C-alpha cells in the first residue's frame, strides 16, 4: 500500500510536464513481446512485420514521442530498453552477414527488423543519439558484420528502411573507436555489390566487387551517404569524423579526405553537377546543395575531433576560399555550416598556448579556490598566495604575448566570421 502511494506521488506531473516515465510498465511489457517476436529466426526471411509486432511498435513510438520535451524521464529505463533492442539487432546483423554465403543465401530479409530499428531511432530522436549510443554493443567482432550489412542495405535502398541505415551508421561511428589497428581486424571482405558513384535515390544493379580494404570500404560508404538528405547525411558525417580522427588513419587518410571535401565544395559551388540541374533563381541545384552540405557537415565534426592542423598544411587556403563562396547566399543551412566550419578551423589553426601562459590563466581560479577575499593572515594561506603570485614570471608571460603571431589563415577565418555577423 505504501509503495503504491509513493509511486502515485512520484508520478504526479508538474503542470503539463511529466516527471517520470509513467507508461514504463506497459512499454516494457510490449518491449518484451516485440523483442521475442523479432528474435524468432524462423520469421527472418519474411519481408514484412507481423501485424501484432507492427501495432506494438506504433504504440511504443507514440509513448516515446510524449517525452520529447522531457527526455531525461526515460533515463532510468534507457539502458534496459536499448540493450534489449540492440541484442536483437546484433543477432540479426550477424545472421544477415552470414546469410550471403551460398549455403544460407536469402535466409534473412533486409526488411524484417524495420520495427526494431524504428524503435531505436525514436529513442535517438527523443533522447539524442549521443546518449543512446552509450548502450550500443561495441565489440571488435561487430565491425565487419555491421559494415557489410549496411553495405548490402545500401545496394538495395528500396528493400531496407532509412531508419535501419541511420542506426547502423551511428553504430559504425562507435565501432570506429575500437582500440585496435583497423588493418589487424580486416579479414578481407569480398563479393560485395558495387555502390553507385552518384548520389541518386537508387543504386543500379552492378557486378560483385573483389576484395577491398576494410577502411577503404568504410570511407566509400560514408561518402555515399554524404550526398543523401536527412539523417543519413548526419550519421555519415559523425561516422567519418570519428574514423578519420583515429591515430592510424589521421596521417594516411585524413589529408586526402579533406582534399576531397574541399574539391566537393568548390566543384559543387561552381555549378559542376551531373544530371540533377533543377535550380531556383540564382541558387544552386539541389544536388549541388547536398554535396556541399555533406562535405561541410563532415568537416565540422572532423575539425572538432582533430588535435591540431598539421594535416591541413597547404589546404587551409583553398578550403577558406570554398567556405566564403558567394554561391551559399541563397541557402541558410549551407551558410550556417560554412560558418561553423570556419570557426572550428580557426581554433585548429591557432598556435598552442605556452606553459607559462596556461599558468597565468590558471592563477585567478587558484586564488578563488583559496579564498582571495578571506583572511590571509594564517602562515599557510599566506604562503600559498605568495606561491601563486610569484610562481609565474610576468615578464616571461609578456614576452610570450609579444612573440605570439597570428597566421593569415586565422585572420581570414576571423574575417569570414565577422562577415557572417551581417547575415540576416
C-alpha positions in Angstrom: 0.0 0.0 0.0 2.8 2.4 1.0 4.7 1.5 -2.2 1.6 2.3 -4.3 1.2 5.6 -2.6 4.8 6.5 -3.1 4.6 5.6 -6.8 1.5 7.8 -7.2 3.3 10.7 -5.6 6.4 10.2 -7.7 4.3 10.0 -10.8 2.5 13.4 -10.3 3.1 15.9 -13.1 4.3 19.4 -12.6 1.8 21.3 -14.8 1.8 19.5 -18.1 5.4 18.3 -17.9 5.8 14.6 -17.0 8.2 14.0 -14.1 8.8 10.3 -14.8 8.1 7.6 -17.4 4.5 6.9 -16.4 3.9 4.3 -19.1 7.0 2.3 -18.3 5.2 -0.9 -17.2 3.1 -1.1 -20.4 6.1 -0.1 -22.5 8.4 -2.7 -21.0 5.7 -5.4 -21.5 5.4 -4.5 -25.1 9.2 -4.3 -25.5 9.5 -7.9 -24.3 6.8 -9.1 -26.8 8.4 -7.2 -29.7 11.9 -8.5 -28.8 10.6 -12.1 -28.6 8.8 -11.8 -31.9 11.7 -10.2 -33.7 14.2 -12.7 -32.4 12.4 -15.6 -33.9 14.8 -16.7 -36.5 12.1 -18.7 -38.3 10.5 -15.4 -39.4 13.6 -13.6 -40.5 13.0 -14.5 -44.2 9.8 -12.5 -44.1 9.7 -9.2 -45.9 7.2 -7.5 -43.6 6.4 -7.3 -39.9 3.9 -9.5 -38.2 0.7 -7.5 -37.6 1.0 -7.7 -33.7 4.6 -6.5 -33.8 3.8 -3.6 -36.1 0.9 -2.5 -33.9 3.1 -2.7 -30.8 5.9 -0.7 -32.4 3.4 2.1 -33.4 2.1 2.3 -29.8 5.6 2.3 -28.3 6.7 5.1 -30.7 3.7 7.1 -29.7 4.6 6.7 -26.0 8.2 7.8 -26.6 7.1 10.9 -28.5 5.3 12.2 -25.4 8.7 12.8 -23.8 10.4 14.9 -26.4 10.2 18.0 -24.1 11.4 16.0 -21.0 13.6 13.2 -22.4 15.5 12.6 -19.1 12.4 10.9 -17.7 13.4 7.9 -19.8 16.9 7.7 -18.3 16.2 5.1 -15.5 14.9 2.7 -18.2 17.0 3.7 -21.1 19.8 1.1 -20.7 17.4 -1.7 -20.3 15.4 -0.7 -23.4 18.3 0.0 -25.7 20.2 -3.1 -24.6 17.2 -5.4 -25.2 16.6 -3.9 -28.7 20.3 -3.9 -29.7 20.7 -7.5 -28.6 18.1 -8.5 -31.2 19.7 -6.2 -33.8 23.2 -7.6 -33.1 21.9 -11.2 -33.6 20.2 -10.2 -36.8 23.2 -8.3 -38.2 25.4 -11.3 -37.6 22.9 -13.6 -39.3 22.4 -11.2 -42.2 26.2 -11.1 -42.6 26.4 -14.9 -42.6 23.3 -15.4 -44.9 25.1 -14.2 -48.0 27.0 -17.4 -48.4 25.9 -19.9 -51.0 24.7 -22.2 -48.2 22.5 -19.7 -46.5 21.5 -17.2 -49.2 18.2 -15.3 -48.7 17.8 -16.8 -45.3 17.4 -13.3 -43.7 15.4 -10.4 -45.2 16.6 -6.8 -45.2 13.2 -5.5 -44.0 12.4 -7.9 -41.2 14.0 -5.7 -38.4 12.4 -2.4 -39.6 10.2 -2.2 -36.5 13.1 -2.7 -34.0 15.3 -0.2 -35.9 12.4 2.3 -35.8 12.2 2.0 -32.1 15.9 2.6 -31.7 15.7 5.6 -34.0 12.8 7.0 -31.9 14.9 6.7 -28.8 17.7 8.6 -30.6 15.2 11.2 -31.7 13.8 11.8 -28.3 16.8 11.3 -26.0 19.6 12.1 -28.5 21.9 9.7 -30.3 24.9 10.5 -28.2 23.2 9.3 -25.0 21.6 6.2 -26.7 24.9 5.3 -28.3 26.4 4.6 -24.9 24.4 1.4 -24.7 25.2 0.0 -28.2 27.4 -3.1 -28.5 31.0 -2.2 -29.3 32.9 -5.4 -29.7 35.5 -5.7 -32.4 33.6 -8.7 -33.7 30.7 -6.3 -34.6 32.8 -4.2 -37.1 32.6 -6.4 -40.2 29.1 -7.7 -39.8 27.7 -4.2 -39.3 29.7 -2.8 -42.2 28.7 -5.5 -44.7 25.1 -5.4 -43.6 24.9 -1.6 -44.1 26.7 -2.0 -47.5 24.2 -4.6 -48.7 21.3 -2.4 -47.4 22.8 0.5 -49.3 22.9 -1.5 -52.5 19.2 -2.3 -52.1 17.8 1.0 -50.8 14.3 0.0 -51.8 14.4 -3.1 -49.7 15.5 -1.5 -46.4 14.4 1.4 -44.3 16.2 4.7 -43.8 16.0 4.2 -40.0 17.9 0.9 -40.3 20.6 2.6 -42.3 20.9 5.5 -39.9 21.2 3.3 -36.8 23.9 1.3 -38.5 25.7 4.5 -39.5 25.9 5.8 -35.9 26.7 2.3 -34.7 29.7 2.3 -37.0 30.7 5.7 -35.6 31.0 4.0 -32.2 32.8 0.9 -33.7 35.3 3.3 -35.4 36.7 4.0 -31.9 37.8 0.4 -31.3 41.3 0.5 -29.8 42.9 -1.8 -32.4 44.6 -1.1 -35.7 41.9 -1.5 -38.4 44.3 -3.5 -40.6 44.6 -6.1 -37.8 40.9 -6.8 -37.8 40.4 -6.8 -41.6 39.6 -10.3 -42.8 39.4 -9.4 -46.4 35.7 -8.9 -47.3 34.9 -9.9 -50.8 31.9 -10.3 -53.2 30.1 -7.2 -52.2 27.9 -5.3 -54.7 29.4 -2.1 -56.1 27.8 1.2 -54.9 26.7 3.7 -57.4 29.1 6.6 -57.8 26.3 9.1 -57.9 24.1 10.2 -55.1 20.9 9.2 -56.8 18.0 7.7 -54.9 18.6 4.2 -56.2 21.6 2.1 -56.8 21.9 0.5 -60.2 22.4 -3.3 -60.3 26.1 -3.9 -60.5 28.5 -6.9 -60.6 30.1 -8.2 -57.4 33.3 -6.5 -56.3 36.6 -8.0 -55.4 38.3 -7.8 -52.0 38.6 -4.3 -50.6 40.4 -3.0 -47.6 38.1 -2.6 -44.6 38.9 1.1 -44.1 38.5 1.9 -47.8 35.1 0.4 -47.8 34.2 2.4 -44.6 35.2 5.7 -46.3 33.4 4.8 -49.5 30.2 4.0 -47.7 30.4 7.3 -45.7 31.0 9.3 -48.9 27.9 7.8 -50.5 25.6 8.9 -47.6 27.1 12.4 -47.5 25.1 13.0 -50.7 21.8 11.9 -49.2 19.4 14.3 -47.4 18.2 13.8 -43.8 19.6 11.7 -41.0 21.7 9.6 -43.4 24.0 12.6 -44.0 24.4 13.4 -40.3 25.1 9.8 -39.4 27.7 9.5 -42.1 29.4 12.8 -41.1 29.7 11.6 -37.5 31.0 8.2 -38.6 33.6 9.6 -41.0 34.8 12.2 -38.5 35.5 9.5 -35.8 37.0 7.2 -38.3 39.4 9.7 -39.8 40.5 11.2 -36.4 42.0 7.8 -35.3 45.7 7.7 -34.9 46.1 5.0 -37.6 44.1 7.0 -40.2 44.8 10.7 -39.4 48.1 10.7 -41.2 47.2 8.4 -44.1 43.5 9.0 -45.0 42.7 12.3 -43.4 44.6 14.7 -45.7 43.3 13.0 -48.8 39.7 13.1 -47.5 39.9 16.8 -46.6 41.2 17.5 -50.1 38.3 15.5 -51.5 35.8 17.5 -49.3 37.4 20.8 -50.4 37.0 19.8 -54.0 33.4 18.7 -53.4 32.6 22.2 -52.0 34.4 24.2 -54.7 33.2 22.0 -57.6 29.5 22.0 -56.5 29.6 25.7 -55.8 30.8 26.4 -59.3 27.8 24.6 -60.7 29.5 21.4 -61.9 26.7 18.9 -61.3 25.5 15.9 -63.0 22.0 15.4 -64.4 20.4 16.9 -61.4 20.2 20.5 -62.6 16.9 21.7 -61.3 17.6 25.0 -59.6 15.9 28.1 -58.4 16.7 31.7 -59.4 20.4 32.5 -58.6 20.5 29.4 -56.4 22.4 26.1 -56.6 21.0 22.9 -57.9 19.6 20.5 -55.3 22.3 18.0 -56.0 25.0 20.7 -55.5 23.5 21.8 -52.2 23.5 18.2 -50.9 27.2 17.7 -52.0 28.2 21.0 -50.2 26.2 20.3 -47.1 27.5 16.8 -46.8 31.1 17.9 -47.1 30.6 20.8 -44.7 28.9 18.6 -42.1 31.8 16.1 -42.0 34.4 18.9 -41.9 32.6 20.4 -38.9 32.7 17.1 -37.0 36.2 16.4 -38.1 37.7 19.7 -37.1 36.1 19.3 -33.7 37.8 15.9 -33.3 41.2 16.9 -34.6 44.0 17.8 -32.2 46.0 20.1 -34.5 46.1 21.5 -38.0 49.2 19.6 -39.0 47.4 17.5 -41.6 45.9 20.7 -43.1 49.2 22.0 -44.4 48.6 23.7 -47.8 44.9 23.1 -47.7 43.6 25.9 -45.5 43.8 28.5 -48.2 41.7 26.6 -50.8 39.3 25.4 -48.0 38.7 29.0 -46.9 38.1 30.1 -50.5 35.4 27.4 -50.7 33.8 28.4 -47.3 33.4 32.0 -48.4 31.8 31.2 -51.8 29.0 33.6 -52.9 27.0 30.6 -54.1 25.9 30.0 -50.4 23.9 33.2 -50.1 20.6 31.6 -51.1 20.9 28.7 -48.7 20.8 29.4 -44.9 21.7 25.9 -43.8 24.8 25.9 -46.0 25.8 29.3 -44.7 25.4 28.1 -41.1 27.6 25.0 -41.8 30.2 27.1 -43.5 30.4 29.5 -40.6 30.7 26.6 -38.1 33.5 25.0 -40.2 35.4 28.4 -40.4 35.1 28.9 -36.6 36.4 25.4 -35.8 39.2 25.7 -38.5 40.3 29.0 -36.8 40.6 27.3 -33.4 42.6 24.5 -35.0 45.0 26.9 -36.7 45.7 28.9 -33.6 49.2 28.3 -32.1 49.3 26.2 -29.0 49.2 28.1 -25.7 52.6 28.1 -23.9 53.0 26.6 -20.4 53.7 30.0 -18.9 50.5 31.4 -20.4 48.5 28.4 -19.1 49.8 29.0 -15.6 48.9 32.7 -15.8 45.4 31.9 -17.0 45.0 29.4 -14.1 46.2 31.9 -11.4 42.8 33.6 -10.9 40.9 30.3 -10.4 43.6 29.1 -8.0 43.2 32.4 -5.9 39.5 32.0 -5.9 39.8 28.4 -4.7 41.9 29.6 -1.8 39.5 32.4 -1.0 41.0 35.6 -2.2 38.7 37.7 -0.1 39.1 35.8 3.1 41.6 36.4 5.9 45.1 35.6 4.6 46.9 36.2 7.9 47.5 32.5 8.5 51.0 31.4 7.5 49.8 28.5 5.3 47.3 30.6 3.4 49.8 33.5 3.1 52.4 31.1 1.8 50.0 29.6 -0.8 49.1 33.1 -2.1 52.8 34.0 -2.4 53.5 30.9 -4.4 50.6 31.6 -6.8 51.5 35.3 -7.2 55.2 34.6 -7.6 55.1 31.3 -9.4 54.8 32.8 -12.9 57.2 35.4 -14.3 55.1 38.3 -15.6 57.9 39.3 -17.9 58.0 35.8 -19.3 54.3 35.9 -20.0 54.6 39.3 -21.6 57.4 38.0 -23.8 55.2 35.1 -25.0 52.4 37.5 -25.8 54.8 39.7 -27.8 56.2 36.7 -29.7 52.7 35.2 -30.5 51.9 35.6 -34.2 48.5 35.0 -35.6 48.7 33.4 -39.0 47.0 34.8 -42.1 44.7 31.7 -42.2 43.3 32.6 -38.7 42.8 36.2 -39.8 41.0 35.0 -42.9 38.7 32.8 -40.7 38.0 35.7 -38.4 37.2 37.9 -41.4 34.7 35.3 -42.6 33.1 35.0 -39.2 32.8 38.8 -38.9 31.2 38.9 -42.3 28.7 36.4 -41.2 27.6 38.7 -38.3 25.8 40.7 -41.0 23.8 37.6 -42.0 20.1 38.3 -41.8 
